[in-house]
Amino acid sequence: MKIALIGYGKMGKVIEEIALYRKHKVVLKIDINNTNEKAFEKLKNTDVAFEFTRPESAVSNILKCFEYNTPVVCGTTGWLDKWDLVKKECERKRGTFFYASNYSIGVNILFEMNKIMASIMDKYNNYDVELTEIHHLQKLDSPSGTAITLANDILEKIERKTRWVNNKTAGNSEINIISKREDKIPGTHTIKYISNVDKLEISHVAKNRQGFGLGAVVAAEYCKDKKGIFNMQDLLKF
């Protein structure tokens, strides 16, 4: 595949390395130094674009990909308040859009474990639930998109919980997501169920960024010759 990288930060470089290893070609890089229309016009000569930038620029970048009929794999979080707009434009342009808050296969297994555990814990009111996410100091959004996904999945399963809060004292109906930023931490997510007598805990600890990059490249390969909106559940067939 001929690949465009929209965003050439740490994740962009990891995706490039893995894509080249898997015999793809990176033919376009768009970053803060060349975000003009002339650069985006080159999308029409690519097979897929990876969008890993900032929340404030993600939606505009995604819509540009639809404009040039380029499938886009997006890993930027913090923009989902505009999801309906992106969905509508993808359908209108008959585009291809793959989105995940986290492309790690291990994290997506955690997502499924989290749903199962929440379904079980719905029956046990004596347990409260808390999430912790730890990332590197350059992480822009807080809480992480992965933590929000985990919290929202819990909300769907546990009736006594109605919303999540971030770094606050949670009420009985709330889930507290504790966000920490520490140097050189690729990503750690932990779900805890705590009672007066014990604690249950599941977590995912990323050792490096390679797992995220590999998942994104495999997602791009999955999108070949497909139209529509896809996610990691489609890819991994959970």
TAPEFEN-V328738 format. One record per pair of residues at least 4 apart in sequence whose ideal C-beta (glycine too) atoms are under 6 Angstrom apart, sorted by the first residue. I is the first residue (numbers start at 1). J is the second residue. If there is no record, write none. Layout:
i,j
I,J
I,J
//
This chain:
i,j
1,24
1,47
1,48
2,25
2,27
2,46
2,47
3,19
3,24
3,26
3,48
4,28
4,43
4,46
4,49
5,12
5,29
5,50
6,30
6,49
6,51
6,61
7,12
7,52
7,53
8,12
8,29
8,31
11,52
12,52
14,209
14,213
15,19
15,50
15,213
15,216
16,26
18,213
18,214
18,217
19,24
19,217
27,46
28,42
28,46
30,34
30,39
34,39
40,64
43,68
43,70
44,68
46,70
48,71
48,220
49,65
49,70
49,72
50,73
51,61
51,62
51,72
51,74
51,76
52,75
52,76
53,57
53,58
53,76
55,78
55,79
57,61
58,76
58,79
59,79
59,82
62,72
62,74
62,86
63,89
65,70
65,72
66,89
66,93
66,95
71,96
71,223
72,97
73,98
73,216
73,219
73,220
74,99
75,103
75,216
77,101
77,141
77,145
78,141
89,93
90,95
90,97
90,229
94,227
96,223
96,226
96,227
97,229
98,219
98,223
98,230
100,231
100,232
101,145
101,146
101,149
102,107
102,146
103,212
103,215
103,216
104,211
104,212
104,215
105,215
106,204
107,204
108,232
108,236
110,204
112,238
113,202
114,150
114,153
114,191
115,153
118,154
118,157
118,158
119,157
121,127
121,193
122,157
122,158
126,195
127,193
127,195
128,194
129,175
129,193
130,176
130,192
131,147
131,150
131,151
131,177
131,191
132,178
132,190
133,143
133,144
133,147
133,179
133,189
134,180
134,182
134,185
134,188
135,139
135,185
135,187
136,185
137,181
137,183
142,179
143,147
143,148
143,166
143,177
143,179
146,189
147,177
151,164
151,175
151,177
154,158
155,161
161,173
161,175
162,173
163,174
164,175
164,177
165,170
165,174
165,176
166,177
167,179
170,174
170,176
186,206
186,208
186,209
187,206
188,205
189,204
190,203
191,202
192,201
193,200
194,199
209,213
219,235
222,235
230,234
232,236
233,238
//
